[in-house]
């Protein structure tokens, strides 16, 4: 037995940031208390921010992203795929 509490998840809060165009999604340190507000302020037409406050909310956002999004592939890969489809 151990008298110390082993690490475990006691809560989850944050923001998932997704770009819907080629480019990098912004990152901001979760060690800062205002990180969710700072990331939310970066929201734009091409930068989508999904804040969450609970494990259940995180799960719901991830399930939605899996169901409704696709990876943004490099242009060279897309061109190669198009050329293979024409064959």
N, C-alpha and C positions, 0 to 999 in steps of 0.2 A: 504494500500500500504506500501511497505517497500523501504527504500532508499538503503539498502544494497543488494549486489548481492548474491543470494542464491547459494550454491555449485552446480556445474554442470561440466560435462566432457567437457574439451576444447581441449583435445588431448590424445593420448595414445601411449606409446612406451615401449618396454620391450623385454623379451625373454621367450618363453615357453620351459621348459627343461623336457624331457621325457626319462625315462629309458626303453629300450626294453628287459631288463632282470630283474630278481629279484634284488631289491636293491633300495636305495633312490636316487632320483634326487638331484643334488646339488642346494643349495639356496644361493643367495648373495643379500645383501641389495640394494634395488632400490634407497636408499637415496644417494648412492655413484654415482658420475658422470660416472664412468667407469664400471658400473655393467653389461652392455650388452657385452662389450669386455671381462670382466672377466668370465662371464658365457660361452661365445663363445669359450674361450680358454680351457674350460673343456670338449669340444666335444670329443667323442671317439666312438668306434664301438657300445658300449652299452649305451651311453649318447648322445641323439640327442638334438640339440639346434636350435630353430626356432626364430630368432630375428624378430621384427616387429617395424615399425616406425609410423604407422597410425592405426586408428580404422578399416579401410577396410582391411589392411594387417593382423591384428589380427583376424578378422572375417574369412579371407581366410585360415589362418593356422588352426584355430579351426574347420572349415568345413572339411578340409583335414584330420585332426586327427580323427574326428568323423566317417568319411567315411572309413578310412583305418586302424584303430587300434582297439585293444580290451584290456580290463583291464588285468593286470598280476595278476592272482589269486594265493593265497597261495597254496603250494604243497599239503597240507592236503585237501583242497577243491577240487583240481583237482583229487586227488586219490579217494575221496568219489564219485565224479561224474562218474569216470571211473567204479567204482564198481557197481553203480546203473545202468549204461548202460548195463553191462554184465547180469543183471538179466532178 
